[in-house]
Amino acid sequence: MLMNDFDESKFEELIEKGVVLLDFFATWCGPCKMLAPELEMLADKDKDIVICKIDVDKHPSIAKKYGIMSIPTLVLYKDGTLVKKSSGYMPVDALVEWIN
């Protein structure tokens, strides 16, 4: 599932269960624009993963909390536990491998 309407007040509830991939991006970011269709393909391939897009310009406090210094940055949670973090573009096959 791809979520484009991030609600910061429900963040803890969002990451609590299952596999959640946070995509920290900005609308003006070229590599972020390249990553967007790859994330859409990932969402189509894996219905169990929740992909949440977080615009760093609209949600600077959550970006600061995670120490986001470059975008795009992906943050992976599994059952409420931060598993890993990666910056930069990845094609869909690399994304699947990175998540698994």
Backbone atoms as SQL, in Angstrom:
CREATE TABLE atoms (id INTEGER PRIMARY KEY, chain TEXT, resi INTEGER, resn TEXT, atom TEXT, x REAL, y REAL, z REAL);
INSERT INTO atoms VALUES
  (1, 'A', 1, 'MET', 'N', 0.847, -1.176, 0.000),
  (2, 'A', 1, 'MET', 'CA', 0.000, 0.000, 0.000),
  (3, 'A', 1, 'MET', 'C', 0.891, 1.236, 0.000),
  (4, 'A', 2, 'LEU', 'N', 0.565, 2.171, -0.873),
  (5, 'A', 2, 'LEU', 'CA', 1.321, 3.416, -0.975),
  (6, 'A', 2, 'LEU', 'C', 0.493, 4.534, -0.353),
  (7, 'A', 3, 'MET', 'N', 1.050, 5.183, 0.671),
  (8, 'A', 3, 'MET', 'CA', 0.358, 6.274, 1.360),
  (9, 'A', 3, 'MET', 'C', 1.017, 7.599, 1.006),
  (10, 'A', 4, 'ASN', 'N', 0.258, 8.471, 0.368),
  (11, 'A', 4, 'ASN', 'CA', 0.780, 9.785, -0.001),
  (12, 'A', 4, 'ASN', 'C', 0.366, 10.870, 0.974),
  (13, 'A', 5, 'ASP', 'N', -0.561, 10.549, 1.878),
  (14, 'A', 5, 'ASP', 'CA', -1.088, 11.560, 2.801),
  (15, 'A', 5, 'ASP', 'C', -0.631, 11.273, 4.228),
  (16, 'A', 6, 'PHE', 'N', 0.626, 11.527, 4.488),
  (17, 'A', 6, 'PHE', 'CA', 1.236, 11.249, 5.795),
  (18, 'A', 6, 'PHE', 'C', 0.593, 12.097, 6.889),
  (19, 'A', 7, 'ASP', 'N', 0.219, 11.433, 7.978),
  (20, 'A', 7, 'ASP', 'CA', -0.365, 12.100, 9.144),
  (21, 'A', 7, 'ASP', 'C', 0.583, 11.882, 10.329),
  (22, 'A', 8, 'GLU', 'N', 1.316, 12.935, 10.674),
  (23, 'A', 8, 'GLU', 'CA', 2.342, 12.833, 11.721),
  (24, 'A', 8, 'GLU', 'C', 1.766, 12.383, 13.059),
  (25, 'A', 9, 'SER', 'N', 0.518, 12.735, 13.352),
  (26, 'A', 9, 'SER', 'CA', -0.086, 12.366, 14.631),
  (27, 'A', 9, 'SER', 'C', -0.334, 10.862, 14.743),
  (28, 'A', 10, 'LYS', 'N', -0.351, 10.162, 13.613),
  (29, 'A', 10, 'LYS', 'CA', -0.587, 8.709, 13.634),
  (30, 'A', 10, 'LYS', 'C', 0.679, 7.920, 13.329),
  (31, 'A', 11, 'PHE', 'N', 1.827, 8.579, 13.433),
  (32, 'A', 11, 'PHE', 'CA', 3.092, 7.955, 13.063),
  (33, 'A', 11, 'PHE', 'C', 3.390, 6.703, 13.878),
  (34, 'A', 12, 'GLU', 'N', 3.312, 6.789, 15.194),
  (35, 'A', 12, 'GLU', 'CA', 3.635, 5.635, 16.046),
  (36, 'A', 12, 'GLU', 'C', 2.722, 4.446, 15.742),
  (37, 'A', 13, 'GLU', 'N', 1.463, 4.722, 15.507),
  (38, 'A', 13, 'GLU', 'CA', 0.494, 3.685, 15.163),
  (39, 'A', 13, 'GLU', 'C', 0.839, 3.049, 13.813),
  (40, 'A', 14, 'LEU', 'N', 1.305, 3.854, 12.869),
  (41, 'A', 14, 'LEU', 'CA', 1.647, 3.383, 11.534),
  (42, 'A', 14, 'LEU', 'C', 2.780, 2.363, 11.555),
  (43, 'A', 15, 'ILE', 'N', 3.837, 2.652, 12.305),
  (44, 'A', 15, 'ILE', 'CA', 5.031, 1.792, 12.281),
  (45, 'A', 15, 'ILE', 'C', 4.940, 0.593, 13.221),
  (46, 'A', 16, 'GLU', 'N', 3.885, 0.538, 14.013),
  (47, 'A', 16, 'GLU', 'CA', 3.735, -0.468, 15.059),
  (48, 'A', 16, 'GLU', 'C', 3.755, -1.917, 14.568),
  (49, 'A', 17, 'LYS', 'N', 3.078, -2.196, 13.446),
  (50, 'A', 17, 'LYS', 'CA', 2.918, -3.577, 12.982),
  (51, 'A', 17, 'LYS', 'C', 3.265, -3.704, 11.512),
  (52, 'A', 18, 'GLY', 'N', 3.880, -4.831, 11.183),
  (53, 'A', 18, 'GLY', 'CA', 4.180, -5.134, 9.790),
  (54, 'A', 18, 'GLY', 'C', 5.429, -4.436, 9.290),
  (55, 'A', 19, 'VAL', 'N', 5.561, -4.435, 7.964),
  (56, 'A', 19, 'VAL', 'CA', 6.713, -3.823, 7.304),
  (57, 'A', 19, 'VAL', 'C', 6.284, -2.466, 6.769),
  (58, 'A', 20, 'VAL', 'N', 6.991, -1.421, 7.216),
  (59, 'A', 20, 'VAL', 'CA', 6.669, -0.052, 6.820),
  (60, 'A', 20, 'VAL', 'C', 7.944, 0.597, 6.276),
  (61, 'A', 21, 'LEU', 'N', 7.838, 1.138, 5.080),
  (62, 'A', 21, 'LEU', 'CA', 8.947, 1.834, 4.441),
  (63, 'A', 21, 'LEU', 'C', 8.604, 3.315, 4.373),
  (64, 'A', 22, 'LEU', 'N', 9.413, 4.128, 5.023),
  (65, 'A', 22, 'LEU', 'CA', 9.228, 5.580, 5.004),
  (66, 'A', 22, 'LEU', 'C', 10.106, 6.159, 3.908),
  (67, 'A', 23, 'ASP', 'N', 9.513, 6.941, 3.031),
  (68, 'A', 23, 'ASP', 'CA', 10.238, 7.600, 1.951),
  (69, 'A', 23, 'ASP', 'C', 10.264, 9.096, 2.243),
  (70, 'A', 24, 'PHE', 'N', 11.404, 9.588, 2.700),
  (71, 'A', 24, 'PHE', 'CA', 11.577, 11.022, 2.943),
  (72, 'A', 24, 'PHE', 'C', 11.985, 11.662, 1.618),
  (73, 'A', 25, 'PHE', 'N', 11.168, 12.610, 1.141),
  (74, 'A', 25, 'PHE', 'CA', 11.377, 13.186, -0.181),
  (75, 'A', 25, 'PHE', 'C', 11.002, 14.675, -0.172),
  (76, 'A', 26, 'ALA', 'N', 11.244, 15.324, -1.300),
  (77, 'A', 26, 'ALA', 'CA', 10.764, 16.688, -1.536),
  (78, 'A', 26, 'ALA', 'C', 10.296, 16.761, -2.983),
  (79, 'A', 27, 'THR', 'N', 9.313, 17.584, -3.232),
  (80, 'A', 27, 'THR', 'CA', 8.742, 17.681, -4.580),
  (81, 'A', 27, 'THR', 'C', 9.738, 18.232, -5.601),
  (82, 'A', 28, 'TRP', 'N', 10.711, 19.002, -5.144),
  (83, 'A', 28, 'TRP', 'CA', 11.696, 19.619, -6.032),
  (84, 'A', 28, 'TRP', 'C', 12.924, 18.736, -6.286),
  (85, 'A', 29, 'CYS', 'N', 12.998, 17.578, -5.667),
  (86, 'A', 29, 'CYS', 'CA', 14.183, 16.705, -5.702),
  (87, 'A', 29, 'CYS', 'C', 14.158, 15.755, -6.909),
  (88, 'A', 30, 'GLY', 'N', 15.141, 15.879, -7.788),
  (89, 'A', 30, 'GLY', 'CA', 15.234, 15.030, -8.979),
  (90, 'A', 30, 'GLY', 'C', 15.305, 13.538, -8.674),
  (91, 'A', 31, 'PRO', 'N', 16.262, 13.090, -7.822),
  (92, 'A', 31, 'PRO', 'CA', 16.329, 11.667, -7.497),
  (93, 'A', 31, 'PRO', 'C', 15.044, 11.152, -6.821),
  (94, 'A', 32, 'CYS', 'N', 14.365, 12.023, -6.070),
  (95, 'A', 32, 'CYS', 'CA', 13.095, 11.631, -5.443),
  (96, 'A', 32, 'CYS', 'C', 12.050, 11.337, -6.510),
  (97, 'A', 33, 'LYS', 'N', 12.040, 12.168, -7.561),
  (98, 'A', 33, 'LYS', 'CA', 11.105, 11.963, -8.666),
  (99, 'A', 33, 'LYS', 'C', 11.415, 10.661, -9.400),
  (100, 'A', 34, 'MET', 'N', 12.688, 10.304, -9.497),
  (101, 'A', 34, 'MET', 'CA', 13.083, 9.042, -10.135),
  (102, 'A', 34, 'MET', 'C', 12.670, 7.843, -9.281),
  (103, 'A', 35, 'LEU', 'N', 12.727, 8.005, -7.959),
  (104, 'A', 35, 'LEU', 'CA', 12.406, 6.913, -7.044),
  (105, 'A', 35, 'LEU', 'C', 10.899, 6.648, -6.966),
  (106, 'A', 36, 'ALA', 'N', 10.086, 7.665, -7.162),
  (107, 'A', 36, 'ALA', 'CA', 8.627, 7.540, -7.000),
  (108, 'A', 36, 'ALA', 'C', 8.015, 6.388, -7.801),
  (109, 'A', 37, 'PRO', 'N', 8.299, 6.249, -9.106),
  (110, 'A', 37, 'PRO', 'CA', 7.699, 5.127, -9.836),
  (111, 'A', 37, 'PRO', 'C', 8.225, 3.763, -9.377),
  (112, 'A', 38, 'GLU', 'N', 9.458, 3.728, -8.892),
  (113, 'A', 38, 'GLU', 'CA', 10.014, 2.474, -8.368),
  (114, 'A', 38, 'GLU', 'C', 9.239, 2.041, -7.113),
  (115, 'A', 39, 'LEU', 'N', 8.898, 3.015, -6.270),
  (116, 'A', 39, 'LEU', 'CA', 8.116, 2.715, -5.068),
  (117, 'A', 39, 'LEU', 'C', 6.706, 2.273, -5.434),
  (118, 'A', 40, 'GLU', 'N', 6.140, 2.854, -6.490),
  (119, 'A', 40, 'GLU', 'CA', 4.819, 2.431, -6.957),
  (120, 'A', 40, 'GLU', 'C', 4.863, 0.982, -7.437),
  (121, 'A', 41, 'MET', 'N', 5.919, 0.618, -8.168),
  (122, 'A', 41, 'MET', 'CA', 6.078, -0.775, -8.613),
  (123, 'A', 41, 'MET', 'C', 6.239, -1.708, -7.426),
  (124, 'A', 42, 'LEU', 'N', 7.011, -1.275, -6.419),
  (125, 'A', 42, 'LEU', 'CA', 7.190, -2.070, -5.210),
  (126, 'A', 42, 'LEU', 'C', 5.854, -2.294, -4.510),
  (127, 'A', 43, 'ALA', 'N', 5.044, -1.248, -4.425),
  (128, 'A', 43, 'ALA', 'CA', 3.723, -1.357, -3.789),
  (129, 'A', 43, 'ALA', 'C', 2.834, -2.340, -4.550),
  (130, 'A', 44, 'ASP', 'N', 2.953, -2.355, -5.875),
  (131, 'A', 44, 'ASP', 'CA', 2.183, -3.296, -6.690),
  (132, 'A', 44, 'ASP', 'C', 2.675, -4.730, -6.507),
  (133, 'A', 45, 'LYS', 'N', 3.993, -4.905, -6.369),
  (134, 'A', 45, 'LYS', 'CA', 4.592, -6.232, -6.210),
  (135, 'A', 45, 'LYS', 'C', 4.331, -6.834, -4.837),
  (136, 'A', 46, 'ASP', 'N', 4.432, -6.024, -3.801),
  (137, 'A', 46, 'ASP', 'CA', 4.344, -6.524, -2.426),
  (138, 'A', 46, 'ASP', 'C', 3.213, -5.815, -1.689),
  (139, 'A', 47, 'LYS', 'N', 2.079, -6.481, -1.603),
  (140, 'A', 47, 'LYS', 'CA', 0.887, -5.890, -0.971),
  (141, 'A', 47, 'LYS', 'C', 1.004, -5.831, 0.552),
  (142, 'A', 48, 'ASP', 'N', 1.981, -6.536, 1.135),
  (143, 'A', 48, 'ASP', 'CA', 2.128, -6.571, 2.592),
  (144, 'A', 48, 'ASP', 'C', 2.902, -5.383, 3.148),
  (145, 'A', 49, 'ILE', 'N', 3.629, -4.688, 2.291),
  (146, 'A', 49, 'ILE', 'CA', 4.432, -3.561, 2.753),
  (147, 'A', 49, 'ILE', 'C', 3.622, -2.268, 2.668),
  (148, 'A', 50, 'VAL', 'N', 3.788, -1.425, 3.673),
  (149, 'A', 50, 'VAL', 'CA', 3.181, -0.095, 3.665),
  (150, 'A', 50, 'VAL', 'C', 4.294, 0.892, 3.333),
  (151, 'A', 51, 'ILE', 'N', 4.102, 1.653, 2.272),
  (152, 'A', 51, 'ILE', 'CA', 5.082, 2.655, 1.864),
  (153, 'A', 51, 'ILE', 'C', 4.470, 4.019, 2.147),
  (154, 'A', 52, 'CYS', 'N', 5.141, 4.767, 2.980),
  (155, 'A', 52, 'CYS', 'CA', 4.621, 6.066, 3.408),
  (156, 'A', 52, 'CYS', 'C', 5.557, 7.169, 2.931),
  (157, 'A', 53, 'LYS', 'N', 5.045, 8.049, 2.083),
  (158, 'A', 53, 'LYS', 'CA', 5.835, 9.156, 1.556),
  (159, 'A', 53, 'LYS', 'C', 5.728, 10.345, 2.510),
  (160, 'A', 54, 'ILE', 'N', 6.882, 10.867, 2.927),
  (161, 'A', 54, 'ILE', 'CA', 6.927, 11.982, 3.870),
  (162, 'A', 54, 'ILE', 'C', 7.681, 13.144, 3.233),
  (163, 'A', 55, 'ASP', 'N', 6.956, 14.208, 2.924),
  (164, 'A', 55, 'ASP', 'CA', 7.546, 15.403, 2.326),
  (165, 'A', 55, 'ASP', 'C', 8.287, 16.171, 3.421),
  (166, 'A', 56, 'VAL', 'N', 9.602, 16.275, 3.291),
  (167, 'A', 56, 'VAL', 'CA', 10.414, 16.916, 4.333),
  (168, 'A', 56, 'VAL', 'C', 10.111, 18.402, 4.477),
  (169, 'A', 57, 'ASP', 'N', 9.577, 19.021, 3.429),
  (170, 'A', 57, 'ASP', 'CA', 9.217, 20.436, 3.518),
  (171, 'A', 57, 'ASP', 'C', 7.932, 20.636, 4.319),
  (172, 'A', 58, 'LYS', 'N', 7.045, 19.665, 4.279),
  (173, 'A', 58, 'LYS', 'CA', 5.789, 19.744, 5.023),
  (174, 'A', 58, 'LYS', 'C', 5.905, 19.190, 6.438),
  (175, 'A', 59, 'HIS', 'N', 6.889, 18.312, 6.660),
  (176, 'A', 59, 'HIS', 'CA', 7.053, 17.655, 7.966),
  (177, 'A', 59, 'HIS', 'C', 8.511, 17.741, 8.437),
  (178, 'A', 60, 'PRO', 'N', 9.008, 18.957, 8.642),
  (179, 'A', 60, 'PRO', 'CA', 10.415, 19.101, 9.033),
  (180, 'A', 60, 'PRO', 'C', 10.728, 18.489, 10.399),
  (181, 'A', 61, 'SER', 'N', 9.765, 18.440, 11.308),
  (182, 'A', 61, 'SER', 'CA', 10.058, 17.900, 12.643),
  (183, 'A', 61, 'SER', 'C', 10.338, 16.404, 12.594),
  (184, 'A', 62, 'ILE', 'N', 9.610, 15.662, 11.769),
  (185, 'A', 62, 'ILE', 'CA', 9.864, 14.220, 11.684),
  (186, 'A', 62, 'ILE', 'C', 11.167, 13.961, 10.925),
  (187, 'A', 63, 'ALA', 'N', 11.465, 14.798, 9.929),
  (188, 'A', 63, 'ALA', 'CA', 12.737, 14.672, 9.213),
  (189, 'A', 63, 'ALA', 'C', 13.899, 14.941, 10.165),
  (190, 'A', 64, 'LYS', 'N', 13.736, 15.936, 11.022),
  (191, 'A', 64, 'LYS', 'CA', 14.776, 16.260, 12.005),
  (192, 'A', 64, 'LYS', 'C', 14.946, 15.119, 13.001),
  (193, 'A', 65, 'LYS', 'N', 13.831, 14.543, 13.444),
  (194, 'A', 65, 'LYS', 'CA', 13.864, 13.430, 14.400),
  (195, 'A', 65, 'LYS', 'C', 14.702, 12.267, 13.863),
  (196, 'A', 66, 'TYR', 'N', 14.617, 12.022, 12.551),
  (197, 'A', 66, 'TYR', 'CA', 15.364, 10.932, 11.935),
  (198, 'A', 66, 'TYR', 'C', 16.718, 11.350, 11.402),
  (199, 'A', 67, 'GLY', 'N', 17.080, 12.605, 11.578),
  (200, 'A', 67, 'GLY', 'CA', 18.385, 13.069, 11.117),
  (201, 'A', 67, 'GLY', 'C', 18.528, 12.998, 9.609),
  (202, 'A', 68, 'ILE', 'N', 17.448, 13.288, 8.906),
  (203, 'A', 68, 'ILE', 'CA', 17.475, 13.234, 7.445),
  (204, 'A', 68, 'ILE', 'C', 18.306, 14.408, 6.935),
  (205, 'A', 69, 'MET', 'N', 19.438, 14.085, 6.325),
  (206, 'A', 69, 'MET', 'CA', 20.356, 15.107, 5.830),
  (207, 'A', 69, 'MET', 'C', 20.362, 15.181, 4.308),
  (208, 'A', 70, 'SER', 'N', 19.904, 14.112, 3.653),
  (209, 'A', 70, 'SER', 'CA', 19.817, 14.110, 2.197),
  (210, 'A', 70, 'SER', 'C', 18.556, 13.354, 1.799),
  (211, 'A', 71, 'ILE', 'N', 18.090, 13.664, 0.608),
  (212, 'A', 71, 'ILE', 'CA', 16.885, 13.000, 0.127),
  (213, 'A', 71, 'ILE', 'C', 17.136, 12.503, -1.295),
  (214, 'A', 72, 'PRO', 'N', 16.497, 11.438, -1.685),
  (215, 'A', 72, 'PRO', 'CA', 15.569, 10.643, -0.898),
  (216, 'A', 72, 'PRO', 'C', 16.297, 9.796, 0.145),
  (217, 'A', 73, 'THR', 'N', 15.637, 9.607, 1.271),
  (218, 'A', 73, 'THR', 'CA', 16.111, 8.678, 2.296),
  (219, 'A', 73, 'THR', 'C', 14.978, 7.721, 2.604),
  (220, 'A', 74, 'LEU', 'N', 15.307, 6.437, 2.642),
  (221, 'A', 74, 'LEU', 'CA', 14.343, 5.400, 2.977),
  (222, 'A', 74, 'LEU', 'C', 14.662, 4.864, 4.361),
  (223, 'A', 75, 'VAL', 'N', 13.619, 4.702, 5.180),
  (224, 'A', 75, 'VAL', 'CA', 13.759, 4.164, 6.532),
  (225, 'A', 75, 'VAL', 'C', 12.804, 2.975, 6.624),
  (226, 'A', 76, 'LEU', 'N', 13.341, 1.822, 7.016),
  (227, 'A', 76, 'LEU', 'CA', 12.551, 0.595, 7.062),
  (228, 'A', 76, 'LEU', 'C', 12.271, 0.180, 8.498),
  (229, 'A', 77, 'TYR', 'N', 10.992, -0.053, 8.773),
  (230, 'A', 77, 'TYR', 'CA', 10.538, -0.556, 10.069),
  (231, 'A', 77, 'TYR', 'C', 9.926, -1.928, 9.891),
  (232, 'A', 78, 'LYS', 'N', 10.186, -2.816, 10.842),
  (233, 'A', 78, 'LYS', 'CA', 9.507, -4.107, 10.902),
  (234, 'A', 78, 'LYS', 'C', 8.976, -4.277, 12.312),
  (235, 'A', 79, 'ASP', 'N', 7.660, -4.358, 12.414),
  (236, 'A', 79, 'ASP', 'CA', 6.971, -4.514, 13.701),
  (237, 'A', 79, 'ASP', 'C', 7.444, -3.502, 14.746),
  (238, 'A', 80, 'GLY', 'N', 7.530, -2.244, 14.347),
  (239, 'A', 80, 'GLY', 'CA', 7.863, -1.167, 15.263),
  (240, 'A', 80, 'GLY', 'C', 9.339, -0.948, 15.519),
  (241, 'A', 81, 'THR', 'N', 10.188, -1.788, 14.933),
  (242, 'A', 81, 'THR', 'CA', 11.629, -1.685, 15.133),
  (243, 'A', 81, 'THR', 'C', 12.293, -1.121, 13.886),
  (244, 'A', 82, 'LEU', 'N', 13.105, -0.086, 14.065),
  (245, 'A', 82, 'LEU', 'CA', 13.869, 0.468, 12.958),
  (246, 'A', 82, 'LEU', 'C', 14.903, -0.558, 12.533),
  (247, 'A', 83, 'VAL', 'N', 14.846, -0.974, 11.280),
  (248, 'A', 83, 'VAL', 'CA', 15.730, -2.019, 10.784),
  (249, 'A', 83, 'VAL', 'C', 16.919, -1.438, 10.036),
  (250, 'A', 84, 'LYS', 'N', 16.640, -0.497, 9.117),
  (251, 'A', 84, 'LYS', 'CA', 17.735, 0.109, 8.354),
  (252, 'A', 84, 'LYS', 'C', 17.303, 1.389, 7.679),
  (253, 'A', 85, 'LYS', 'N', 18.310, 2.079, 7.169),
  (254, 'A', 85, 'LYS', 'CA', 18.119, 3.395, 6.558),
  (255, 'A', 85, 'LYS', 'C', 19.074, 3.488, 5.365),
  (256, 'A', 86, 'SER', 'N', 18.598, 4.091, 4.282),
  (257, 'A', 86, 'SER', 'CA', 19.440, 4.230, 3.095),
  (258, 'A', 86, 'SER', 'C', 19.094, 5.525, 2.376),
  (259, 'A', 87, 'SER', 'N', 20.095, 6.181, 1.810),
  (260, 'A', 87, 'SER', 'CA', 19.871, 7.405, 1.041),
  (261, 'A', 87, 'SER', 'C', 20.156, 7.156, -0.424),
  (262, 'A', 88, 'GLY', 'N', 19.418, 7.846, -1.266),
  (263, 'A', 88, 'GLY', 'CA', 19.659, 7.765, -2.700),
  (264, 'A', 88, 'GLY', 'C', 18.645, 6.921, -3.438),
  (265, 'A', 89, 'TYR', 'N', 18.752, 6.959, -4.742),
  (266, 'A', 89, 'TYR', 'CA', 17.859, 6.239, -5.648),
  (267, 'A', 89, 'TYR', 'C', 18.178, 4.751, -5.656),
  (268, 'A', 90, 'MET', 'N', 17.137, 3.917, -5.768),
  (269, 'A', 90, 'MET', 'CA', 17.293, 2.475, -5.948),
  (270, 'A', 90, 'MET', 'C', 16.226, 1.996, -6.921),
  (271, 'A', 91, 'PRO', 'N', 16.589, 1.168, -7.904),
  (272, 'A', 91, 'PRO', 'CA', 15.563, 0.570, -8.752),
  (273, 'A', 91, 'PRO', 'C', 14.766, -0.458, -7.947),
  (274, 'A', 92, 'VAL', 'N', 13.619, -0.834, -8.456),
  (275, 'A', 92, 'VAL', 'CA', 12.701, -1.686, -7.704),
  (276, 'A', 92, 'VAL', 'C', 13.340, -3.013, -7.277),
  (277, 'A', 93, 'ASP', 'N', 14.137, -3.635, -8.137),
  (278, 'A', 93, 'ASP', 'CA', 14.766, -4.915, -7.761),
  (279, 'A', 93, 'ASP', 'C', 15.723, -4.740, -6.588),
  (280, 'A', 94, 'ALA', 'N', 16.464, -3.650, -6.584),
  (281, 'A', 94, 'ALA', 'CA', 17.365, -3.359, -5.463),
  (282, 'A', 94, 'ALA', 'C', 16.565, -3.068, -4.202),
  (283, 'A', 95, 'LEU', 'N', 15.417, -2.401, -4.342),
  (284, 'A', 95, 'LEU', 'CA', 14.547, -2.127, -3.196),
  (285, 'A', 95, 'LEU', 'C', 14.061, -3.421, -2.559),
  (286, 'A', 96, 'VAL', 'N', 13.609, -4.349, -3.397),
  (287, 'A', 96, 'VAL', 'CA', 13.117, -5.646, -2.881),
  (288, 'A', 96, 'VAL', 'C', 14.225, -6.368, -2.135),
  (289, 'A', 97, 'GLU', 'N', 15.417, -6.393, -2.713),
  (290, 'A', 97, 'GLU', 'CA', 16.561, -7.050, -2.076),
  (291, 'A', 97, 'GLU', 'C', 16.914, -6.357, -0.757),
  (292, 'A', 98, 'TRP', 'N', 16.915, -5.039, -0.738),
  (293, 'A', 98, 'TRP', 'CA', 17.260, -4.251, 0.450),
  (294, 'A', 98, 'TRP', 'C', 16.264, -4.522, 1.581),
  (295, 'A', 99, 'ILE', 'N', 14.985, -4.620, 1.239),
  (296, 'A', 99, 'ILE', 'CA', 13.941, -4.854, 2.242),
  (297, 'A', 99, 'ILE', 'C', 14.054, -6.271, 2.815),
  (298, 'A', 100, 'ASN', 'N', 14.332, -7.227, 1.970),
  (299, 'A', 100, 'ASN', 'CA', 14.416, -8.622, 2.428),
  (300, 'A', 100, 'ASN', 'C', 15.740, -8.900, 3.096);
